[in-house]
Amino acid sequence: MSINNIWLSSNSAAEKLKITERKLSYLRENGLLKPGIHWKSSPYGQRKPWNPEALYNTNLCKQIIKETFSKDKYDLYAA
C-alpha cells in the first residue's frame, strides 16, 4: 500500500476494519484513536468546518482496536 492511500474516509475505514462508523467515531471521540496518528481532519472542502470529516490510518487503528478489544484482556475481568 502506498503512503498516499493510508488515510481513508470514515466509511471506508470502518468497512476495512470490520466495525461500524459509530464505533470508529466513539473510539476517536473517547481518545483511543489519537489525532495526527490514527486520524486527521480531511484537507478537502468541508460543509461544516466546525465538524470536519475525519480520515483514518487504518493500519494504526487496527493495532489499537486489536489491543483494546483483545479477548485475553477481557478474560482477565471475567473471574
C-alpha positions as CSV (number, residue, x, y, z in Angstrom):
1,M,0.0,0.0,0.0
2,S,1.5,3.4,-0.9
3,I,1.7,6.2,1.5
4,N,-0.9,8.2,-0.4
5,N,-3.5,5.6,0.4
6,I,-3.1,5.1,4.1
7,W,-5.8,7.7,5.0
8,L,-9.3,6.5,4.4
9,S,-12.7,8.1,5.0
10,S,-14.9,7.0,7.9
11,N,-17.0,4.8,5.7
12,S,-14.0,3.1,4.0
13,A,-12.0,2.8,7.2
14,A,-15.0,1.2,9.1
15,E,-15.5,-1.3,6.3
16,K,-11.8,-2.2,6.2
17,L,-11.6,-2.5,10.0
18,K,-14.9,-4.5,10.1
19,I,-16.5,-2.2,12.6
20,T,-19.3,0.4,12.4
21,E,-18.7,4.1,11.7
22,R,-20.3,4.8,15.0
23,K,-17.8,2.6,16.9
24,L,-14.9,4.3,14.9
25,S,-16.3,7.7,15.9
26,Y,-16.6,6.5,19.5
27,L,-13.0,5.4,19.6
28,R,-11.9,8.8,18.2
29,E,-14.1,10.9,20.5
30,N,-13.0,9.0,23.6
31,G,-9.3,9.4,22.9
32,L,-8.4,5.8,22.0
33,L,-7.5,7.0,18.5
34,K,-5.1,9.9,18.7
35,P,-5.3,12.9,16.3
36,G,-2.4,13.1,13.9
37,I,-1.5,9.5,14.4
38,H,-4.7,7.4,14.0
39,W,-6.9,10.1,12.4
40,K,-6.7,13.6,10.9
41,S,-9.2,16.2,9.6
42,S,-9.8,15.9,5.9
43,P,-8.0,18.6,3.9
44,Y,-10.8,18.7,1.3
45,G,-13.7,21.2,1.3
46,Q,-16.0,21.0,4.3
47,R,-19.7,21.6,4.6
48,K,-19.4,22.0,8.3
49,P,-16.0,23.5,9.2
50,W,-16.8,23.1,12.9
51,N,-17.2,19.3,12.4
52,P,-14.7,18.3,9.8
53,E,-14.7,14.9,8.2
54,A,-12.1,12.6,9.7
55,L,-9.7,10.4,7.7
56,Y,-8.2,7.3,9.4
57,N,-4.9,5.5,9.2
58,T,-6.4,2.0,9.2
59,N,-3.1,0.2,9.8
60,L,-2.5,2.1,13.1
61,C,-6.2,2.0,14.0
62,K,-6.2,-1.8,13.6
63,Q,-3.4,-2.2,16.1
64,I,-5.3,-0.1,18.7
65,I,-8.6,-1.9,18.1
66,K,-6.8,-5.3,18.5
67,E,-5.1,-4.2,21.7
68,T,-8.2,-2.6,23.2
69,F,-10.6,-5.4,22.4
70,S,-8.5,-8.4,22.6
71,K,-10.2,-11.5,24.1
72,D,-7.4,-12.1,26.5
73,K,-7.8,-8.7,28.1
74,Y,-11.5,-9.3,28.8
75,D,-10.8,-12.7,30.1
76,L,-8.9,-11.2,33.0
77,Y,-12.0,-9.5,34.2
78,A,-14.3,-12.5,33.9
79,A,-13.2,-14.1,37.1
